Amino acid sequence: MRSVGEPERTIASVQILGGVHAVAGDGSLIDLPSTSQRRLLAILALHSPRRLRSEWLADVLEVSPGALRTSVSRVRATVGPAVLETASTGYALVGDVDASRFCRAVADASDADDRVRALQFALEQWNGPALEEFLGEEWADGEIARLTEIHAGTADDLAESF
C-alpha cells in the first residue's frame, strides 16, 4: 500500500503467470499484502474484462458480501482506483493481463509471418507457473491446467520451428 503523500503509481498490467502482482508503469511489481487480495485480483484477472457478479465472487471467495467489499477496497487502495471497475452488480478488472496477452500471442502466432518470433513473444509472458499459489483451489485448478497445457504446446511448437 502506498504511504500518505506518496504519488500513486500507474498500473500497466496484472501478472498471474508466476505470482500474482500488479505491474506499475515503470515495470516495478506491486505486491498485494494478503493472500485474499491476491486471490481476488487473480480471479478478476482470469475473467477480465468481464464484470463478475458480486454474489458469484463472494461464493467463490467464501466470504460475506461485506468482506468482499472490504477486499475490493483494499485491492483498489493498493493498485489504484482505475484498475477495478465497480457497477451495481459486480466488479471487473480493467487493464492488461499477462495470461490474456499470452493467449492472444499464441493465437496470433499461427498467422504470423515470423512464427518463431511470435512464439518467443508468447513464452516471454511467463514468469513462472500460472497461479501456483492457488494450486488445489477449485476456482484455479482448471485455469492452471488450461494455461499450463497451452504453455507446453507453445514451447513444443517453438522447438519444432527450429
C-alpha positions in Angstrom: 0.0 0.0 0.0 1.3 3.5 -0.7 2.0 5.9 2.1 0.3 9.2 2.6 1.9 11.7 0.3 3.4 9.1 -1.9 2.5 9.6 -5.5 0.1 6.9 -6.9 1.8 4.7 -9.5 0.0 3.9 -12.7 -0.8 0.2 -13.1 0.2 -1.1 -16.5 -0.8 -4.7 -16.1 -1.6 -7.6 -13.8 0.5 -10.8 -13.7 -0.9 -14.2 -12.9 1.8 -16.2 -14.7 4.4 -16.6 -12.0 2.9 -14.9 -9.0 0.0 -12.5 -8.7 1.2 -8.9 -8.9 0.1 -5.6 -10.3 2.8 -4.1 -12.5 3.4 -0.4 -12.4 4.0 1.7 -15.5 7.7 1.8 -14.6 7.8 -2.1 -14.6 8.1 -2.5 -10.9 5.9 -5.1 -9.1 3.3 -4.0 -6.7 2.8 -6.8 -4.2 -0.6 -7.2 -2.6 -0.1 -7.8 1.1 -2.5 -10.6 1.7 -3.5 -13.9 0.1 -7.1 -12.9 -0.1 -6.3 -9.7 -2.0 -4.1 -11.7 -4.5 -6.9 -14.3 -4.8 -9.4 -11.6 -5.7 -7.1 -9.9 -8.2 -6.3 -13.3 -9.8 -10.0 -14.2 -10.2 -10.8 -10.8 -11.7 -7.7 -11.1 -14.0 -8.8 -14.5 -15.2 -12.2 -13.2 -16.3 -11.0 -9.7 -17.4 -12.6 -7.6 -18.9 -15.9 -9.3 -18.0 -17.8 -8.0 -15.0 -18.2 -10.6 -12.3 -21.4 -10.6 -10.2 -20.7 -9.8 -6.5 -22.7 -12.8 -5.4 -20.7 -15.1 -7.5 -17.4 -13.6 -6.3 -18.4 -13.8 -2.7 -19.3 -17.5 -3.2 -16.0 -18.3 -4.9 -14.0 -16.5 -2.3 -16.2 -17.9 0.5 -16.7 -14.5 2.1 -19.7 -12.4 3.0 -20.8 -9.5 0.7 -19.3 -7.1 3.3 -16.0 -8.9 3.4 -15.9 -8.8 -0.5 -16.5 -5.0 -0.5 -13.6 -4.7 2.1 -11.3 -6.8 -0.1 -12.2 -4.8 -3.2 -11.4 -1.6 -1.3 -8.1 -2.9 -0.1 -7.1 -4.1 -3.6 -8.2 -0.7 -5.0 -6.1 1.1 -2.4 -3.0 -0.9 -3.4 -3.3 -0.9 -7.2 -5.2 2.3 -7.7 -8.8 3.2 -8.3 -8.7 2.9 -12.1 -7.9 -0.8 -12.2 -11.1 -2.1 -10.6 -14.4 -1.1 -12.2 -17.4 -1.2 -9.9 -21.0 -1.5 -11.0 -24.2 -2.1 -9.1 -24.0 -5.8 -10.0 -20.3 -6.5 -9.5 -16.7 -5.9 -10.4 -14.3 -6.0 -13.3 -10.6 -5.7 -13.8 -9.8 -3.0 -16.3 -6.4 -3.4 -18.0 -3.9 -5.7 -19.4 -3.3 -9.2 -18.0 -0.3 -11.3 -18.9 -2.3 -14.5 -19.3 -4.6 -12.8 -21.8 -1.6 -11.4 -23.6 0.0 -14.8 -23.7 -3.2 -16.5 -25.2 -3.6 -13.8 -27.8 0.1 -14.1 -28.8 -0.3 -17.9 -29.2 -3.4 -17.5 -31.3 -1.7 -14.8 -33.5 1.4 -16.9 -33.9 -0.4 -19.3 -36.3 -0.9 -16.5 -38.8 2.4 -14.6 -38.1 5.0 -14.1 -40.9 7.7 -14.6 -38.2 6.2 -17.5 -36.3 9.3 -18.1 -34.2 9.4 -14.5 -33.0 5.6 -14.6 -32.2 6.0 -17.9 -30.2 9.0 -16.4 -28.4 7.0 -13.3 -27.5 4.2 -15.5 -26.2 6.6 -17.5 -24.0 8.2 -14.3 -22.7 4.9 -13.5 -20.9 5.6 -16.4 -18.5 7.4 -15.6 -15.2 6.7 -18.9 -13.5 3.9 -21.4 -13.0 0.4 -20.0 -13.5 -1.5 -19.2 -10.3 0.9 -21.5 -8.4 0.0 -20.0 -5.1 -3.6 -21.2 -5.6 -3.0 -24.7 -6.8 -5.6 -27.0 -5.3 -8.3 -24.3 -5.1 -11.3 -25.3 -7.2 -11.6 -21.9 -9.0 -8.0 -22.0 -10.1 -7.2 -25.7 -11.0 -9.0 -25.7 -14.3 -7.3 -22.5 -15.4 -3.9 -23.7 -14.2 -4.3 -26.8 -16.3 -5.5 -24.9 -19.3 -2.7 -22.3 -19.2 -0.1 -24.9 -18.5 -1.2 -27.0 -21.4 -1.1 -24.1 -23.8 2.3 -23.1 -22.5 3.7 -26.7 -23.0 2.2 -26.8 -26.5 3.7 -23.4 -27.4 7.1 -24.5 -26.1 6.9 -27.6 -28.3 5.8 -25.6 -31.3 8.8 -23.3 -30.8 11.2 -26.2 -30.5 9.8 -27.7 -33.7 10.2 -24.4 -35.6 14.0 -24.6 -35.5 
